[in-house]
C-alpha cells in the first residue's frame, strides 16, 4: 500500500515533540490518580494510552521513512474508545448500585417511621381511655 504524504515540516515535528511530552504528562497524571484513589480500571486506561502512543510513534517513524509500514494511530485510537466505554460502564454500574442502596435505605426509613406512627397512635388510644376528653365531662 502506498501513501502519498508531503514533506515533513516544522509544524509536524513540533506536533510530534509536543505529543510526546503530553503523553508523558498524561501518564504521570494517571499514575497520580491511581495513587490517590486506588481506582484499578485506570490500568486499562494507561494500557490503552500506551497502545495509542505506540501508534503515534509508529506513524511518526513511517512518515520520516524510518521504515515502511502502515499508519496505525487511527486504528490504535480504538483502544482509547474502549477504555472510555469501560470507565463509563463502571461508573454507570456504581451509580446503579448507589441508587439501589438509597432505595433500600429509604424503604427501611419509611417502614421505621410507619412503625413509630402506629406506636404513637396506640399510645394516643391508650391515653384517650385514661384521660377523659374535656367535652365529655360537662
Secondary structure, 3 states (H helix, E strand, C coil): CCCCCCCCCHHHHHHHHHHHHHHHHHHHHHHHHHHHHCCCCHHHHHHHHHHHHHHHHHHHHHHCCCCCCCCCHHHHHHHHHHHHHHHHHHHHHHHHHHHHHHHHHHHHHHHHHHHHHHHHHHHHHHHHHHCCCCCCCC
